[in-house]
Structure formats: structure tokens, C-alpha cells
């Protein structure tokens, strides 16, 4: 089962509404996709998401890493020498985690297709559906409340409020109070500050959440990613769970967090971790040491979202945040995961269950 062709391309999927956080505003998902073909005619699909403000990856850097470094060296290799390929990908260059993730996803897709089973079964099985939460992005409060009511009607019971408003923590607090009042007591609310607060601001606003009884499930990455000691300080001085996102990319980061007792949990993403292998390791590390996990994503295409959902259906995950499927105007990907209300439903077809990627802009072909 040798790799004979690799195609690299671009896909653009418009969002229904612009997505705004304290780090950026975007109006579309713009992924790099990869198609790996083998000598027995199977096709493996993968994708990489450029998120410069978090991973440092751009479309150009991903295309270069794939076209010039990773893919030329796996061309002709036997997919069934799987661990050797994974080792090479992980050690082919520093960081560039999104590019690595794209290749890994495609290889796992091929392996599952080889054995004629859905990827989620290859990765441990489980019921092929999960309930995802929904993010509430930075926007005018009136529009935000309208969106909140819409998502509740769709069946979402876990909301993540993006903070880091222009008006500072006073405006952030106003938004959180308004949303809690809108949804009542039975809806889980998480906060994602995307590094936008200082330690002093974090203490002030999170203590206010606690005093007002807003019942916030957790606060994700309130301060700068490099300040691990600051995360520990917040964890030690607050009742509310503190989670790391941008501070925790790969398994080594998770171990560092645990050794320092810095956080109550970590947010795990394929595009940060460099692929399925590292994501599984991070879930296992967190489970072993008893800290919580968020199964999350960037603004990713349905390809990598399907891969992430395939990993977690058989695992105990505290929060699931795979909401881009609910943000896009249309899904050009044929097959794979689909969304029904708040439920992500996986295909029982082999691999990711993806039949085609629709129209893509091809940028490189290796044979």
C-alpha cells in the first residue's frame, strides 16, 4: 500500500456571519487540503488550518512545508509502515503543527479504509455521535442575545462566550451577565478570553462571576500564553476552573502544566498538537492525571472536524467545541461528519467517510 500521488490544494468556505475574538475577525474558513493516493486506488483526505495569531501557520507556510519538506519524503512509502511515517512527520521540521496534522489525518484515513472500517472504530469505537457546544463571538450585545436564543432553540446546552471586548472587563461582565439571564440556570457557560486579560483583570472579573453566582463552568486562557506561573496563581486563588488553550500545544506542554499544577484542564486541538497521534497522547495524559479536557478546534473545515470527532466519540471529554459546522454557509465536502442541531453525527463509511472535497484550487501535485 504505497503512496503514489499527493495533491495539495486550497478550499474556501464562507461563514454565515463573521467570527470575531480578541485575536482576529474572519469571514471564511480557508484551509489547505491534501489528498494522498495509494497504489491500490485508495484516497486519504486531510486538511490544515492557517491561524497565524495562534499557531503561527499561514497558507504559504503550510503549502511550503507540505510541498517541499514532508510530502516529497513520504512519496513512495508504504502506509502500512505507519509508525515510521508518523515518526518522520513529527520530526520532519520544528512546529508547523497544522501541516503535520493534515498529513497525519490523511494517513489515518487511508489506514481505516484499508481495513474497511470507520476511523472512529479504528481509534477505539464508541457511539458515532457527540454533542458539541457553541461559541458566542464578540459582537453587539443585542445581536449576541439574538444569537444566543437561536442556539438554545437548536438544542445547544453548552455555550462558550468569547471575551476581550473593546470596553474591557466591564463590558465582558455585562455580556456574561446578560447571557446568563437569557439562558437561565440549566445551560452550561464557559468563558474564553483568548489571552485578553491581565492577572489583575482576571482575578477581578472571575471573582465577580463567583460573587454573582453566574455558575461559570470554566475560564479558558484568560492571560498570555507564556505566563504559566500566572495561570497557576489564578488557579490557586479562584474557585472557578482555569483551562489552558494557547499555552498548551503538544504532549510536552500538557506534562509541564500537570507538573506545575498550573491548570484544571487543557484545550486540545488537532492544529495545535500536530495530528491525531499527539491528540490521543494528550487525552491519555490528561485522563491519567485527572485533569479535564476540552476537545476543540480552530475555524476548521469539515475534514479535520470529522477527524477530531472520530477521536473523541469513545473518550470521556468534559467539553466539546466543534462548532464551525454550524457557522458555514454550505458544506462542499461530500461525506464525513454532519450536524443535526447540537449533535455531530459521524459516517459509518470507511475512514473519515469523505467521498470528495468538491471544488478545490490545486496548488501542487507530487507523483
C-alpha positions as CSV (number, residue, x, y, z in Angstrom):
1,X,0.0,0.0,0.0
2,X,2.5,2.6,-1.3
3,X,1.9,6.3,-1.8
4,X,1.9,7.1,-5.5
5,X,0.4,10.7,-5.7
6,X,-0.1,13.6,-3.4
7,X,-2.3,16.6,-4.3
8,X,-2.2,19.8,-2.2
9,X,-4.9,22.5,-2.7
10,X,-7.0,25.2,-1.1
11,X,-10.6,25.3,-0.1
12,X,-12.6,28.3,1.0
13,X,-15.9,28.0,2.9
14,X,-17.7,31.3,3.7
15,X,-19.1,31.8,7.2
16,X,-22.8,32.7,7.8
17,X,-21.5,35.6,9.9
18,X,-18.0,37.0,10.6
19,X,-16.2,35.3,13.5
20,X,-14.7,37.7,16.0
21,X,-12.5,37.1,19.0
22,X,-10.0,39.3,20.8
23,X,-7.3,37.9,18.4
24,X,-8.9,38.3,15.0
25,X,-12.0,38.7,12.8
26,X,-12.6,36.4,9.8
27,X,-15.4,35.8,7.4
28,X,-14.4,32.4,5.9
29,X,-12.6,29.1,6.6
30,X,-9.6,29.0,4.3
31,X,-7.9,25.6,4.7
32,X,-5.1,23.8,2.9
33,X,-6.2,20.3,1.9
34,X,-4.2,17.2,1.0
35,X,-5.2,14.1,-1.0
36,X,-2.9,11.1,-0.7
37,X,-3.4,8.3,-3.3
38,X,-2.0,4.8,-2.9
39,X,-1.2,2.1,-5.5
40,X,-4.4,0.2,-4.5
41,X,-6.5,3.2,-5.5
42,X,-7.4,4.5,-2.1
43,X,-7.6,8.2,-1.3
44,X,-6.8,9.7,2.1
45,X,-8.0,13.2,2.9
46,X,-6.6,15.7,5.3
47,X,-6.6,19.5,6.0
48,X,-4.6,22.2,7.7
49,X,-6.0,25.5,9.1
50,X,-3.8,28.6,9.0
51,X,-4.2,30.5,12.2
52,X,-1.3,32.9,12.3
53,X,-2.3,34.6,15.6
54,X,-2.3,31.2,17.5
55,X,-0.1,28.6,15.7
56,X,1.9,31.0,13.5
57,X,0.9,28.9,10.4
58,X,-0.1,30.7,7.2
59,X,-1.4,29.3,4.0
60,X,2.1,29.9,2.5
61,X,4.0,28.2,5.3
62,X,1.7,25.2,5.3
63,X,1.9,24.8,1.5
64,X,5.7,25.1,1.6
65,X,6.1,22.6,4.5
66,X,3.9,20.1,2.7
67,X,5.2,20.6,-0.9
68,X,8.9,20.9,-0.1
69,X,9.6,19.1,3.1
70,X,7.0,16.5,4.3
71,X,5.3,15.1,1.2
72,X,8.3,14.6,-1.1
73,X,9.8,12.3,1.5
74,X,6.7,10.2,2.1
75,X,6.0,9.7,-1.6
76,X,6.6,6.1,-2.4
77,X,6.5,5.0,1.2
78,X,4.3,2.1,2.5
79,X,1.4,3.4,4.5
80,X,1.4,0.1,6.5
81,X,4.7,1.1,8.0
82,X,2.5,3.5,9.8
83,X,4.5,4.3,12.9
84,X,7.6,5.0,10.9
85,X,5.7,7.6,8.8
86,X,4.3,9.2,12.0
87,X,7.7,9.5,13.5
88,X,9.1,11.1,10.3
89,X,6.3,13.6,10.1
90,X,6.7,14.6,13.7
91,X,10.4,15.0,13.3
92,X,10.5,16.5,9.8
93,X,10.7,20.1,10.9
94,X,10.0,22.2,14.0
95,X,6.5,23.3,14.9
96,X,4.4,23.6,11.7
97,X,1.8,21.6,13.5
98,X,-1.1,22.3,11.2
99,X,0.8,20.9,8.1
100,X,1.8,17.8,10.1
101,X,-1.8,17.4,11.2
102,X,-3.1,17.4,7.6
103,X,-0.7,14.6,6.5
104,X,-1.5,12.5,9.6
105,X,-5.2,12.9,9.1
106,X,-4.9,11.6,5.5
107,X,-2.7,8.7,6.6
108,X,-5.2,7.6,9.3
109,X,-8.0,8.0,6.8
110,X,-6.1,5.6,4.5
111,X,-5.3,3.1,7.2
112,X,-9.0,2.9,8.2
113,X,-10.0,2.5,4.6
114,X,-7.5,-0.3,4.2
115,X,-9.3,-2.3,6.9
116,X,-12.7,-1.2,5.7
117,X,-13.8,0.5,9.0
118,X,-14.8,4.0,10.0
119,X,-11.9,5.9,11.5
120,X,-13.7,6.2,14.9
121,X,-13.8,2.4,15.1
122,X,-10.1,2.2,14.3
123,X,-9.4,4.7,17.1
124,X,-11.3,2.8,19.7
125,X,-15.0,2.8,18.8
126,X,-17.9,4.4,20.6
127,X,-21.3,5.8,19.6
128,X,-20.8,7.8,16.4
129,X,-22.3,11.0,17.6
130,X,-21.4,13.7,20.1
131,X,-23.0,16.8,21.4
132,X,-21.0,20.0,20.7
133,X,-21.1,23.3,22.4
134,X,-21.4,26.7,20.5
135,X,-19.2,29.8,20.7
136,X,-20.7,33.2,21.1
137,X,-18.3,35.6,19.5
138,X,-17.6,39.3,20.1
139,X,-20.4,41.4,18.7
140,X,-23.0,43.9,19.7
141,X,-24.9,42.8,22.8
142,X,-28.3,42.9,21.1
143,X,-27.2,40.7,18.3
144,X,-25.4,38.4,20.7
145,X,-28.6,37.9,22.7
146,X,-30.5,37.1,19.5
147,X,-27.8,34.6,18.5
148,X,-27.9,33.0,22.0
149,X,-31.7,32.5,21.8
150,X,-31.3,30.9,18.3
151,X,-28.6,28.5,19.5
152,X,-30.7,27.4,22.5
153,X,-33.6,26.7,20.2
154,X,-31.3,24.5,18.1
155,X,-30.6,22.4,21.2
156,X,-27.2,23.7,22.3
157,X,-26.8,23.3,26.1
158,X,-23.1,24.4,26.4
159,X,-22.2,27.9,25.4
160,X,-18.7,29.4,25.2
161,X,-18.6,33.2,25.5
162,X,-15.7,34.9,23.8
163,X,-14.3,37.8,25.9
164,X,-11.8,40.5,25.4
165,X,-14.3,43.2,24.4
166,X,-13.1,46.7,23.4
167,X,-14.8,48.1,26.5
168,X,-12.6,45.9,28.8
169,X,-13.7,43.6,31.6
170,X,-16.7,45.8,32.5
171,X,-18.2,45.2,29.0
172,X,-17.2,41.5,29.2
173,X,-19.0,41.2,32.6
174,X,-22.1,42.9,31.1
175,X,-22.2,40.4,28.3
176,X,-21.8,37.4,30.5
177,X,-24.5,38.6,32.9
178,X,-26.9,39.3,30.0
179,X,-26.4,35.8,28.5
180,X,-26.8,34.0,31.8
181,X,-30.1,35.9,32.4
182,X,-31.2,35.0,28.8
183,X,-30.4,31.2,29.1
184,X,-31.4,30.6,32.7
185,X,-29.6,28.2,35.2
186,X,-29.6,25.0,33.2
187,X,-27.3,25.9,30.4
188,X,-23.5,25.4,30.9
189,X,-21.5,28.6,30.2
190,X,-17.7,28.6,29.6
191,X,-15.6,31.7,29.1
192,X,-12.8,32.1,26.5
193,X,-10.7,35.2,27.0
194,X,-8.1,34.3,24.3
195,X,-5.3,35.8,26.4
196,X,-7.0,39.2,26.6
197,X,-6.9,39.9,30.4
198,X,-4.1,40.7,32.8
199,X,-3.8,38.7,36.0
200,X,-5.3,41.6,37.9
201,X,-8.3,41.8,35.5
202,X,-8.7,38.0,35.6
203,X,-8.9,38.0,39.3
204,X,-11.4,40.9,39.4
205,X,-13.8,39.6,36.8
206,X,-13.7,35.9,37.7
207,X,-14.3,36.7,41.4
208,X,-17.2,38.8,40.2
209,X,-18.6,35.8,38.3
210,X,-18.4,33.8,41.5
211,X,-19.9,36.5,43.8
212,X,-22.9,37.0,41.4
213,X,-23.4,33.2,41.2
214,X,-23.1,33.1,37.4
215,X,-22.1,29.4,37.6
216,X,-19.3,29.6,35.0
217,X,-18.1,26.1,34.2
218,X,-14.5,27.2,33.4
219,X,-12.4,30.1,32.1
220,X,-10.1,29.3,29.2
221,X,-6.8,31.0,28.6
222,X,-7.5,34.3,30.5
223,X,-3.9,35.5,30.3
224,X,-0.9,35.4,27.9
225,X,0.1,32.0,26.7
226,X,3.7,32.2,28.1
227,X,2.6,33.0,31.6
228,X,2.3,29.5,33.1
229,X,3.0,30.8,36.6
230,X,0.2,33.3,36.2
231,X,-2.2,30.5,35.3
232,X,-1.2,28.7,38.4
233,X,-1.7,31.8,40.5
234,X,-5.2,32.2,39.2
235,X,-6.0,28.5,39.8
236,X,-4.7,28.8,43.4
237,X,-6.8,31.9,44.1
238,X,-10.1,31.2,42.4
239,X,-12.9,28.7,42.8
240,X,-13.6,28.6,39.0
241,X,-11.7,26.1,36.9
242,X,-8.9,27.5,34.8
243,X,-8.1,25.9,31.5
244,X,-5.1,26.4,29.1
245,X,-5.5,26.7,25.4
246,X,-2.8,28.7,23.7
247,X,-0.4,27.7,26.5
248,X,-0.8,24.0,25.6
249,X,0.0,22.7,22.1
250,X,1.7,19.3,22.4
251,X,2.0,16.4,24.9
252,X,5.2,18.0,26.4
253,X,3.2,21.2,27.2
254,X,0.5,19.1,28.9
255,X,3.1,17.4,31.1
256,X,4.5,20.8,32.0
257,X,1.1,22.1,33.0
258,X,0.5,19.0,35.2
259,X,3.9,19.1,36.8
260,X,3.3,22.7,37.8
261,X,-0.3,22.2,38.9
262,X,-1.0,25.2,36.7
263,X,-4.5,24.4,35.4
264,X,-7.6,22.4,36.0
265,X,-7.7,21.3,32.3
266,X,-6.4,21.8,28.8
267,X,-8.0,22.5,25.4
268,X,-6.8,20.0,22.8
269,X,-6.8,20.8,19.1
270,X,-5.5,18.9,16.1
271,X,-4.0,22.0,14.6
272,X,-2.0,22.8,17.8
273,X,-1.0,19.2,18.5
274,X,0.3,18.3,15.1
275,X,-2.1,15.4,14.4
276,X,-4.2,12.5,15.7
277,X,-1.3,10.7,17.4
278,X,-0.4,13.6,19.7
279,X,-4.1,14.4,20.4
280,X,-4.6,10.9,21.6
281,X,-1.5,11.1,23.8
282,X,-2.7,14.4,25.3
283,X,-6.1,12.9,26.1
284,X,-4.4,9.9,27.7
285,X,-2.1,12.1,29.8
286,X,-4.9,14.3,31.0
287,X,-7.1,11.3,31.9
288,X,-4.2,9.6,33.7
289,X,-3.5,12.7,35.8
290,X,-7.2,13.5,36.4
291,X,-7.4,16.9,34.7
292,X,-10.2,18.0,32.4
293,X,-10.2,18.2,28.6
294,X,-11.8,20.4,26.0
295,X,-12.0,18.7,22.6
296,X,-11.8,21.9,20.5
297,X,-10.8,23.3,17.1
298,X,-9.8,26.3,15.1
299,X,-12.0,27.6,12.4
300,X,-11.5,24.3,10.5
301,X,-13.0,22.6,7.5
302,X,-15.3,19.5,8.0
303,X,-12.3,17.3,7.1
304,X,-10.4,17.9,10.3
305,X,-13.5,18.3,12.4
306,X,-14.5,14.8,11.3
307,X,-11.1,13.6,12.4
308,X,-11.4,15.2,15.8
309,X,-14.9,13.9,16.3
310,X,-13.6,10.4,15.4
311,X,-11.1,10.6,18.2
312,X,-13.4,11.6,21.0
313,X,-16.6,9.6,20.5
314,X,-15.2,6.8,22.7
315,X,-13.5,9.1,25.2
316,X,-14.6,10.9,28.3
317,X,-14.3,14.6,27.4
318,X,-15.6,17.3,29.7
319,X,-16.4,19.8,27.0
320,X,-16.7,19.5,23.2
321,X,-16.3,22.6,21.0
322,X,-16.6,21.6,17.3
323,X,-18.9,24.4,16.3
324,X,-17.6,25.5,12.8
325,X,-20.1,23.0,11.2
326,X,-22.8,25.3,12.4
327,X,-21.1,28.5,11.2
328,X,-20.6,27.8,7.4
329,X,-23.0,28.8,4.6
330,X,-22.6,25.4,2.9
331,X,-20.5,22.3,3.2
332,X,-18.6,21.5,0.0
333,X,-17.2,18.3,1.5
334,X,-19.2,15.2,0.4
335,X,-19.5,12.8,3.3
336,X,-17.8,12.9,6.7
337,X,-19.4,14.4,9.8
338,X,-22.7,16.2,9.6
339,X,-24.5,18.4,12.1
340,X,-28.0,17.8,13.4
341,X,-28.9,20.6,15.9
342,X,-26.2,20.4,18.5
343,X,-25.1,16.8,17.5
344,X,-22.2,15.9,15.3
345,X,-23.0,12.7,13.5
346,X,-20.2,10.6,12.1
347,X,-20.4,8.4,8.9
348,X,-20.2,4.6,9.1
349,X,-18.4,4.6,5.8
350,X,-14.7,3.6,5.9
351,X,-12.1,6.1,7.1
352,X,-13.4,9.6,7.5
353,X,-16.4,8.7,5.3
354,X,-15.5,11.5,2.9
355,X,-16.2,10.8,-0.7
356,X,-14.8,14.0,-2.3
357,X,-13.7,17.5,-1.4
358,X,-15.8,19.3,-4.1
359,X,-14.0,22.0,-6.0
360,X,-10.6,22.9,-4.7
361,X,-7.8,25.1,-6.0
362,X,-4.9,22.8,-6.7
363,X,-1.5,24.4,-5.8
364,X,0.8,21.4,-6.0
365,X,0.9,17.8,-7.3
366,X,3.6,15.3,-6.5
367,X,4.0,12.0,-8.3
